[in-house]
């Protein structure tokens, strides 16, 4: 499945270049309008990112997320700045289908494991972002020395099933995904679903990922650049159960 993203900063939909908060491209003044466009095109799942929340460490664009959740008929997943049990509960209470935990998975693994135990691996998704195979946190502003594979292994043992893996150096750069990284992780964790994010340009990239066993992906800038269309995404997703 291909999942289109809506990244929110200052109440607008934007795309960043390699995680640089200052290097934004405006996509749409209204994330809600963008969600409506996705729905009209037949999109069944959308990926929301609270960039402001990721930067400051707590949800900021929750009101927009709630409105989108109430008006979008498909599934909604959200990540960015989710650090506490209350944050997770609040998103589920407003109707979000899946919550993505990123920085907290590295910095508070016990809390993350408790949330996985409470809600299960279909509702709690782990976001693993990094460079050179090592995890980055706090909206990619901090670089750790923890290997991405080590974090995934720890979370798999705790019941996590879905991992959105982003190579920060590829994100928003339209240079193609880090296929080797993603394929290596999928081969290492055969029972997990490694979801590709960052750098995906077109359907050829999607097909290459599928050859490597990566069946789900998140796309953002490629939609804005027009190298992949909502119609193409809907057609690919039509064949996914």
C-alpha positions in Angstrom: 0.0 0.0 0.0 1.1 3.5 -0.8 0.2 6.0 1.9 0.3 9.8 1.1 1.6 12.1 3.8 0.4 15.4 5.1 3.2 17.1 7.1 1.9 20.0 9.2 3.8 23.1 10.3 2.3 26.3 11.5 -1.1 25.0 10.6 -0.2 24.4 6.9 0.8 21.4 4.9 4.5 21.6 4.0 7.4 19.4 2.9 10.8 19.7 4.5 14.2 19.0 2.8 16.2 16.4 4.8 14.4 17.2 8.0 15.4 20.9 8.0 12.6 22.9 9.6 13.8 26.0 7.9 13.8 24.4 4.4 10.1 24.1 3.9 8.0 24.0 0.7 4.4 25.0 1.1 2.1 22.3 -0.2 -1.3 23.5 0.9 -2.5 26.3 3.2 -5.2 23.8 4.4 -4.2 20.3 5.5 -8.0 19.6 5.7 -8.5 20.6 2.1 -5.6 18.3 1.1 -7.2 15.4 3.0 -10.4 16.1 1.1 -8.5 15.9 -2.2 -7.0 12.6 -1.1 -10.4 11.2 -0.2 -11.9 12.3 -3.5 -9.2 10.5 -5.3 -10.0 7.2 -3.6 -7.2 7.2 -1.0 -8.1 5.0 2.0 -5.2 5.8 4.4 -3.4 9.0 5.1 -0.2 9.6 7.1 -0.2 12.8 9.2 2.9 14.3 10.8 2.9 17.1 13.4 6.2 18.7 12.6 5.7 21.4 15.2 5.0 18.7 17.8 8.1 16.7 16.8 10.2 19.8 17.3 8.8 20.9 20.7 8.1 17.4 22.1 4.3 17.5 22.5 1.3 17.6 20.1 0.6 21.0 18.5 -1.7 20.5 15.6 -4.1 18.2 17.4 -7.2 20.3 16.5 -6.4 20.0 12.8 -5.9 16.3 13.2 -9.2 15.9 14.9 -11.0 17.8 12.1 -9.4 15.6 9.5 -10.2 12.4 11.4 -13.8 13.4 11.6 -14.1 14.3 7.9 -11.8 11.7 6.2 -13.7 8.5 5.7 -10.6 6.2 5.6 -7.9 5.4 8.2 -5.7 8.1 9.7 -2.3 7.7 11.3 -0.4 10.4 13.2 3.1 10.9 14.4 5.1 13.8 15.8 5.6 14.9 19.3 3.8 12.0 21.0 5.6 11.5 24.2 3.1 10.5 26.9 0.3 8.1 27.6 -2.1 11.0 27.6 -0.9 12.1 24.2 -1.7 8.6 22.8 -5.0 8.3 24.6 -6.1 11.8 23.3 -5.4 10.8 19.7 -7.3 7.6 20.0 -10.2 9.4 21.7 -10.6 11.8 18.7 -10.7 8.8 16.3 -7.2 8.4 15.0 -6.6 4.8 13.9 -2.9 4.4 14.4 -0.4 6.4 16.5 3.3 6.5 15.5 5.9 6.6 18.3 9.3 7.8 17.3 11.6 9.5 19.8 9.9 7.9 22.8 10.6 4.4 21.5 14.3 5.2 22.0 14.2 7.4 25.0 11.5 5.6 27.0 11.3 2.0 25.8 9.5 0.9 28.9 6.6 3.3 28.3 6.6 2.3 24.6 6.4 -1.4 25.6 3.5 -0.7 27.9 1.6 1.2 25.2 2.2 -1.8 22.8 0.9 -4.1 25.5 -2.2 -1.9 26.0 -3.1 -1.1 22.5 -1.4 -3.8 20.4 0.9 -3.7 17.4 -1.8 -2.8 14.9 -2.6 0.5 16.6 0.9 1.5 17.8 3.4 2.0 15.0 7.1 2.6 15.6 8.8 5.4 13.6 12.5 4.7 13.1 14.3 7.7 11.6 18.0 8.1 11.2 21.2 8.6 9.2 24.0 6.2 8.5 22.0 3.4 10.1 21.6 5.2 13.5 18.5 6.6 15.0 17.7 10.3 15.0 15.1 11.8 17.5 13.3 15.1 18.4 12.2 15.8 14.8 15.6 14.6 13.6 17.4 17.4 15.5 19.3 14.9 17.7 21.4 12.1 16.4 21.9 9.0 18.7 24.5 6.3 18.5 21.8 3.5 18.6 21.6 1.4 15.5 18.2 1.4 13.8 18.2 -2.4 13.7 18.8 -2.6 17.4 15.8 -0.4 18.2 13.6 -2.4 15.8 14.7 -5.7 17.4 13.8 -4.4 20.9 10.4 -3.2 19.7 9.7 -6.5 17.8 10.3 -8.4 21.0 7.8 -6.1 22.7 5.1 -6.8 20.2 5.5 -4.1 17.5 4.6 -5.1 14.0 4.8 -2.0 11.8 7.9 0.2 11.5 8.0 3.4 9.4 11.7 3.7 8.5 13.0 7.0 7.2 16.5 7.7 6.0 16.7 11.4 6.9 19.3 12.1 4.1 16.8 11.0 1.5 13.7 12.7 2.9 12.3 15.3 0.6 15.4 15.0 -1.7 13.7 13.1 -4.5 16.9 10.9 -4.8 15.2 7.5 -4.3 14.7 5.5 -1.1 17.6 3.8 0.7 16.6 0.4 -0.7 19.6 -1.4 0.8 18.8 -0.2 4.3 15.1 -1.1 4.0 15.8 -4.5 2.4 18.4 -5.4 5.0 16.0 -4.6 7.8 13.1 -6.5 6.3 15.4 -9.5 5.7 16.6 -9.3 9.3 13.1 -8.9 10.8 10.9 -11.2 8.6 7.9 -11.0 10.9 7.8 -7.2 10.9 6.4 -4.9 8.3 9.1 -2.4 7.3 7.4 0.6 5.7 9.5 2.8 3.4 9.6 6.5 3.9 11.9 9.2 2.4 13.1 9.8 -1.1 10.5 7.8 -3.0 10.1 9.4 -6.5 7.7 7.3 -8.6 6.2 3.9 -9.2 9.5 2.5 -10.3 10.9 3.1 -6.8 7.8 1.4 -5.4 8.3 -1.6 -7.7 12.0 -1.8 -6.7 11.0 -1.8 -3.0 8.4 -4.5 -3.6 11.0 -6.7 -5.2 12.9 -6.4 -2.0 9.9 -7.4 0.1 8.9 -3.9 1.1 5.2 -3.7 0.3 4.1 -0.5 2.1 5.5 3.0 1.6 4.8 6.6 2.6 5.1 9.3 -0.1 5.1 13.1 0.1 7.2 15.3 -2.1 6.7 13.1 -5.2 3.0 14.0 -5.1 3.9 17.7 -5.0 6.4 17.3 -7.8 3.9 15.3 -9.9 6.2 12.3 -10.4 3.5 10.1 -8.8 -0.2 10.9 -8.9 -3.1 10.3 -6.5 -4.8 8.2 -9.3 -1.7 6.0 -9.5 -1.6 5.6 -5.8 -5.3 4.7 -5.7 -4.8 2.2 -8.5 -1.9 0.4 -6.7 -3.9 0.4 -3.5 -7.0 -1.1 -5.2 -5.1 -4.4 -5.5 -4.2 -4.4 -1.8 -6.5 -6.3 0.5 
